[in-house]
Amino acid sequence: MRGQAGALPAFVPEITDVIRTAQTKNLDEWEVTTDRGPKTFYVKDRRDNVVFKHGATLVMITDIDGCRYRMPAKPELLKKAWLMLESVAA
């Protein structure tokens, strides 16, 4: 039961591989593999929806539908997603 005190947090998929990222005029497209399978999602307002957490060891991403994804800040993942992340980290 969401929204009640003591309720378990919602499951947040973990990105295990970044297949491709692309920038369009208003959206960033992410094609990834998660621990739940392949997923393509879109992010708007990157500075607000891609956030480094826990001393930059974790990246939290919120897509245009409000779904959240976690991505460990592993060098191989960061390198593949660098175009999307460099403007956030700067």
Secondary structure, DSSP 8 states (H G I E B T S, - for coil): -TTSTT-------BEEEEEEEEE-SS-EEEEEEETTEEEEEEESSHHHHEEEETTTTEEEEE-TTS-EEEEE--HHHHHHTHHHHHHHH-
